[in-house]
Amino acid sequence: MTTELADAILKADRRALARAITLVESTRADHRERAAALLDELAGHGREAVRIGLSGTPGVGKSTLIEAFGMMLCDRGLKVAVLAVDPSSARTGGSILGDKTRMERLARHPNAFIRPSPSQTHLGGVARRTREAVALCESAGFDIVLIETVGVGQSETVVAELSDVFLLLLAPAGGDELQGVKRGIMEVADLIVVNKADGELKAQAQRTRADYAGALRLLRAREQDPPGFPKAITVSAQEEVGLESVWEDIGALVDWRRAQGHWENRRAAQARHWFSEEVRRALLARLETPAARRRMAALAEAVARGETSAGAAAQALLDGLGPLDAPDGTA
């Protein structure tokens, strides 16, 4: 079953790709085993896409820009996958998943694939299994993978660990807008794109771009950036103006990083990061078993009664999970 699904994905079967993403997003134990086997089977094929992460302030027009940008790339013959993460309700866990509705033209293009996923309250602006979805899209032969996050926040920098190029989208605004964007996300952005540079907002968009260009000059230089990067530019997704410049800047950045060896180093560092994340998730999953939950509840009551400290109770819980084996087989 896994081999058949892998073969279908390698043949660019869209339905197989959709089924595979559903499989990797599942939390069922048997599905997780099948997903791991599928990803292992696809790992050796060496297909690679340019991964572009996009985040932005509310109302910046992310979907409009992604559709216009994606249409431009698709019309050039490139295959574009859009992985859009919708915020989930903290109460019900539900998501609207309306990105295909918001990107109606792109959704109909034969070179495009749009997959909305719920964030399921996972921090970082991306869904828990977005990384695996990116790998599946690469295996299906897509040239570009656009990863749209929930929205700007302090933890949105997680998308930088998924992407080769990270775009921060902003709307024209006054000086207070600069204060509203977290320094952390600016430090990982490769391009700051000021959208809605049209009509009455055009002059304001230029001023906003200048403000951010000045702010970028104050940040510490990064070794993975060519001269002139990171930079701030203006676009109008509505009028489809400036999109060519965005693509040219992305291409220049990708070409330079590949030539200087930063591309491979970044991919390797990201792989190590996600391995560590998988280990952390596996350890946390051990706390979700019924026995661990009962033990945790009992220790929590002991802490509440003042019979033990929180630190001692936590250590007792971890000790009860059993030792982890070292690589040489010793505890």
Buried (B, 14 or more C-beta within 10 A) or exposed (E): EBEEBBEBBBEBBEEBBEBBBBBBBBEEEEBBEBBBBBBEBBEEEEBEBBBBBBBBBEEBBBBBBBBBBBBBBBEEEBBBBBBBBBBBEEEEEEBEBEBBEBBEEBBEBEBBBBBBBBBBEBEBBBBBBBBBBBBBBBBBBBBBBBBBBBBBBEBBBBBBBBBBBBBBBBBBBEEEBBEEBBEBBBBBBBBBBBBBBBEEBBEBBBBBBEBBBEBBEEEEEEEBBEEEBBBBBBBBBBBBBBBEBBBEBBEEBBEBBEEBEBBEEBEEEBEEBBEEBEEEEEEEEEEEEEEBEEBBEEBEEBBEEEEBEEEEBBEBBEEEBEEEEEEEEEE
